[in-house]
Amino acid sequence: MVVKTTKIDSSKIRYFEVGNSKDTLLLLHGLGASAERWESVIPLFAKKFRVIVPDLIGFGYSDKPMVDYTTDYFAEFVSKFVNKIGIKKMSIIGSSLGGQIAAESVINYDVNVKKLVLVSPSGIMKHSTPALNEYISAALYPDADSAMSAFQTMSGTKNIDDKIISGFIERMQLPNAKIAFMSTLLGLRNSTKITEKLQLIKIPTLIIWGENDPVIPIKYAQSFVSGINDCRFYKMEGCGHAPYVEKPDTFFEIVSDFLN
């Protein structure tokens, strides 16, 4: 896996690239995360795809300019990013915030997407949940105990890799990280519900939701599934908010079947 950087406007963006297929797959992480969030499935997808995984602007080790981090700002960023690194056509997997950004990119920008996979996407739920509140608290006051507790709550398992926790703490202590995080939260709360725009998605779409997701509960899946014309749905049993971390092999099989 190669770690690369590029410039979007005047901001440095870090991303992973691996695989040499003609088929490109873009992975978009969620709120407060980074490209590392996909580490469990990157090697699996890299056997079949050229896999590109950015740290979204404002997160990870990408720059964090002082801007309003609205969902449209992120969607425009994705459009600029794929144009900058020369991706002509791709499929996208977006998780949580990354799922909403992926959908908005397809709806509002000229990104050429073949297939779309949304994992517990944000965009419909407007109130917070106890699990999300715990995660927000850990992001603003990052230490080992608060972060471990938040990740355990979100995944529904006590077995969290220490590397996930230490990486999260390190990234949340970077300059402007907390400001970008809170600005993104405000942007999400002030955005219009994505339901009104879902019918504009004209490409084959797969919705995956963890059965026990406490961050964005599975009851929100139905609005996405009924709003998108060409849509399939898969409930991942025994999973919380990040099934690609919790059951990477199963996740890969489901998504790989759909993409093929």
N, C-alpha and C positions, 0 to 999 in steps of 0.2 A: 504493500500500500504506500503510495507516494503522497506526501503532504505538500500542497502547493499554495501559492497565494496569487491573487489578482487584485486589480484596483477597480472599484465601481465608484464613479464620480471621484471623490478624493479619499474614499475609505478603503483600507486594506481588508481583503476578505480571504480567510483561510478555508481550504477545502481538501478533502481526500479524493484521490482518483485511483481506481484499481480495475484491472480487467481490460481486455483489448478487443472485445466484440464490436461489431458494427452497431449493435443495439445498445442504446444508452438508457440508463435508469438513474433518475435523480431522487435522492432521499432527503426529505425535509423534516427536521426535528421539531420538538415542541417547545413550549415556554420554559426559559431558564436552562435549556439543555444545550448540546453541542453535537458535532459530528460523531463524537465518541458513543453517543447513545445507541448508534446502529452497529456497534462493533460485533455483536453476536451474529448478525446476518450478512454483513458486508462480504465475508469470504464465500458464503453460500451463493449469493447473487453474482459475485465476480466470476464464477465459472461460466455464466451464461451471458453476462452483460458487461458493458463498460459502466462502472458504478461511480457516480459523482455525488459527494456528500459535503455540502458547505456548512460551515458555521454561519447561520443567518446573521445578517447585519444586526449589531446590538447584543450578540450572544457569543459564547465560546471565546475563541481567540481572534475573532474578527473585530474590526473597529466598532466603536459605540458612539457615533456622532450625537450631538445634542439636537434631536429632532422629535417630532411626534410620531411614535411608533404605532401607526394605524395599520389595519389589515391591508388597506390599499397601498400603503408605503412598502409593506413586505412583498405584496404581489408585484408591484413595479420593480422592486429589487430583484425578484426571481427572473422577471423578463430581461432585465439588464444583464444579470449574471449569465444566463444561458446564451444570450447573444454575444457577450464578451468572450466566453471561452469556446464559442463556435459550435454549440449544439443545435443541429438543424431539426431533429425530431427525437422524441424521447417518450418514456413512460415515467410517471411520478408516483412515489409513495410518500404520503404526508401523514404525520402523526400529531393528533391533538391540534395545537395551534398550526403546526405544519400542514395538517389536513385542510384546515380552513384557508390557509395561504395558497395551497395547491389548487383548491377549487376556485378561489378568487382569481388566480393567475389564468386559469383556463377560461373563465367567464369574461374577464376584463382586458386581457392582454393577448398579444399575437403569438403566444407560445404554442408551438406545434406538438401537441401531446397525443400519443396514440391511445394509451390507456391510463386510467387514474385509479389509485388505491388510497382510500381514506381510512385511517385507523383512529377510531374514537375521536372524530374531528370536533373542534369547537365551532361556534357559529350560531348555535340555536339556544343553548343554555345561557340564561342571563343572570341567574343568581349564583352565589358561591356554594360550595359543598364543604363539609368539615375536612375532607381530605385535601381539597384545594387550599383551604385556609391554612392548614398545617404546612403545606408546601410553600405557600407565600411567606409564612413566618420563618421557615428554614432558609429561604432565599435572602431575606432581609437581615436575619441574624444567624449567619451560617456557622454552625459548629458541628462536631461529630454526632452528638446526641440528637440534636434537632433534625439534622439531615437524615440520619439513619431511621429515626421514627417516621419521618415524612415518607421516605421511600418504601418502608415496610408497609405503611398504611396504603399507599398508592398501588402497590403490587399485590397485597394480600398474602405476602410471605415474609418470614423473618430472615430468609436467606439472601441478603443483599451483599454483592461484592464490595469489599472495602475500597476498591479502586474507583467505583462509581461515586462513593461518598467523598473521598478525598478530592477527586476531580471537580465535583460540584462545588465544594467549599472553596477550592482554589479559584475557580472561574467567577464565583459570585463576589469574590474580594477584589477583582480587577477594577481599575478605574471606570466609573460610569456604569458598571454592571447592574447595580441596584436601580439606578435611574431608568435605564433602558427596560428593565424588568417591569417596574411600576408603570412606566409610560405605555408599555404593551398591554398590561392589564386594563388600564383606562381606555386604551384604544379598542380593546375587545368589548368592554362594557358599553361603549358609546357607539359601536357599529350597529348598522341595521341587521336584523336577523337574516341569515343567508337563505332562509326558506324561499323568499320571494324570487331569488335568482337561480335556484337550482335547476329549473327547467331549461336554462340556457346551456347546461352541460350536455353536449351532444355525443360524447365519446363513451365507450364502454367503461363502466365504473364498478369497482368492488368496494363495499363497505365492510370493514372488519371491526368487531367490538369485543372487548373482554367481557365475559359474562358477569364478572363481579367488579367491574370498573367503579370505584368510589369517587373518582375525580369528575368524570362526565358520565353519569349512569347510562346504561344501555337503553333505557326508555327513550332516549333522544335519537336512537338509530332510525326509528320508523319515519321520522320527518325527512331524513336524508334519502332513505330507500324509496319512499313514495314521491319525492320531489324530482328525482333524477330518472329520465326516461329509460335508459339502458343500464339498469343497475342490478347487481347481485349482492347478496348479504351473507356474511358468515359470522356466526357467534363462536368465539373461542372460549370453550369451557375451562373453568378453573383458572382463568386469567383476570388480571386487573387492568390497569391503564396502559401497560406497555407489553402486549403479547409477544412482540418481536424480541423482547429481552427475556421474558418469562418462559416462552416455548418457541425458541428460534427455529428449530427444525420443522415443527408443524406449521408455523407461520410461513416459512419459505415454501413448503409444499403447496399450501393454499394459493399463495400469491403467484408462484411459478406456473401453476396450472392455468390460472387466469390470464397471465401475461402471454402465455404460449397459445 
